[in-house]
Structures are given as structure tokens and as C-alpha cells.
Amino acid sequence: MASLSSLTARLPGRAAGKLSAPATVTADKAKFKGTLIAKGLTKSYKGRKVVSGVTLGVRAGEAVGLLGPNGAGKTTCFYMVTGLVPVDEGTIEIDGFDVTSMPMYRRARLGIGYLPQEASIFRGL
């Protein structure tokens, strides 16, 4: 499985060094307004590692897609960012603040949400 960080490093302007989060709480949070930074995300189910060390950064105004074969961990990464699935290792920052252990409803208040691809969760309606 290719590391997402190695893939994003190949894209112009997406080098891992450009995605670094603030080193201290006193850092200028304004420059991180509207950013999402996930570092080293790892998730295992029943001893099987399904996501290993994923790093992803999204700046305000950007649209980013995750591409990969079935079972590559795309959905699990998304679920970890939204808070639907807890992170085993790694951190998630929104606007420069660590939200890794924040529950899903609090992340929703920050503007992080999940809209499934299915148009209606009630297929019969």
C-alpha cells in the first residue's frame, strides 16, 4: 500500500514540509484558518492495519480527492477526520487546533460534516 504522504509529496505545492502545523499553542492561528491537517493517521481493526501513517493537508478553498483501490483505507481516513471512527495513532488539526479526541458533534460545530453519497438514507421514500 502506497503511503498517501508519498503520493502528495509528488504534487506541486503539496510537499509534506508545507503542511506543518503550528509548533506551539501560541503560534499565529490566523494563518491556519480554514485548514485541515491530518498527520500520521493509523487505524487497525481486529489486529489488521487498514490505514498506516496517512498525512493529508487541505487549505481553505481547496478541493482534494482521495483515490485508490477498494480496501485502500479512503473511507476509514474520512471517518477518522469526521470523528466517526477513533484514531489509533496520529493527529487531526482544524484551524491549527488539535481535534483528534474531539467527539463528532463538536467537530460538526466547527464545520466538519459527513454527507453520504447515497441521496436518501431511506430508499423507499
RARA-V916981 format. One record per pair of residues at least 24 apart in sequence whose ideal C-beta (glycine too) atoms are under 7 Angstrom apart, sorted by the first residue. I is the first residue (numbers start at 0). J is the second residue. D is the distance in whole Angstrom. If there is no record, write none. Layout:
{{I | J | D} {I | J | D}}
This chain:
{{0 | 51 | 7} {0 | 71 | 6} {2 | 52 | 6} {3 | 53 | 5} {3 | 54 | 6} {3 | 55 | 6} {4 | 52 | 7} {4 | 53 | 7} {4 | 54 | 4} {7 | 55 | 7} {15 | 54 | 6} {18 | 54 | 7} {18 | 56 | 3} {20 | 92 | 5} {20 | 95 | 6} {21 | 95 | 5} {26 | 95 | 7} {28 | 94 | 6} {28 | 95 | 4} {31 | 94 | 5} {31 | 95 | 3} {32 | 59 | 7} {32 | 94 | 6} {33 | 58 | 7} {33 | 59 | 3} {33 | 94 | 7} {34 | 58 | 5} {34 | 59 | 6} {34 | 94 | 6} {35 | 80 | 7} {35 | 93 | 6} {36 | 92 | 5} {37 | 80 | 6} {37 | 89 | 7} {37 | 91 | 5} {38 | 89 | 6} {38 | 90 | 5} {39 | 88 | 6} {39 | 89 | 4} {40 | 76 | 6} {40 | 79 | 6} {40 | 86 | 6} {40 | 89 | 4} {41 | 87 | 5} {41 | 88 | 4} {41 | 89 | 6} {42 | 75 | 5} {42 | 79 | 6} {42 | 84 | 7} {42 | 86 | 7} {42 | 87 | 5} {43 | 87 | 6} {49 | 75 | 6} {50 | 75 | 5} {50 | 76 | 6} {80 | 111 | 7} {81 | 106 | 6} {81 | 111 | 6} {81 | 113 | 5} {82 | 106 | 5} {83 | 113 | 7}}
